[in-house]
């Protein structure tokens, strides 16, 4: 680990866990499971705190609904211990695509319209 990556881990949270989170997890964390994206889920020994360590980019939409419910104490047992029954109308988890080229664009949106060359604008030219 180089000096730049060491300082990056101290001061940034968006590139994975910080050193503070790593030390806290090492001292007080109990791993309860992992999801299909490789994110790891932890709790403290008294189950007062629950957290996730992302595998890669820190993006909350990468947490599946099952694990989200456990993180927010909607249910007590993690999906690794108790299977959550899915309804037939539930769709598989999909990450948030807002702001990406794969984002949903409804018809009639300015993003879906092809750029047209406007002839009604004449730029001012100093004389």
FENMO-V689272 format. One line per field, one symbol per residue. phi: phi as a letter, one per 20 degrees, with the letter a starting at -180 (. if undefined). burial: 1 if it has 24 or more other C-alpha atoms within 12 Angstrom, else 0. A space follows every 10 residues. Layout:
BEGIN
phi=???
burial=???
END
This chain:
BEGIN
phi=.fffffffff dcdedofeff ffffffedec fdrbefenfd dcbefemecc bcdfeofebg feefgffgff gelfceefgf dcfefeefef effcffdgnd feffcffnff fefffdeede dcffcfd
burial=0000000000 0000011000 0000100010 1111101011 1110000001 1111000000 0111111101 1000000110 0000000000 0000000000 0000000000 0000000000 0000000
END
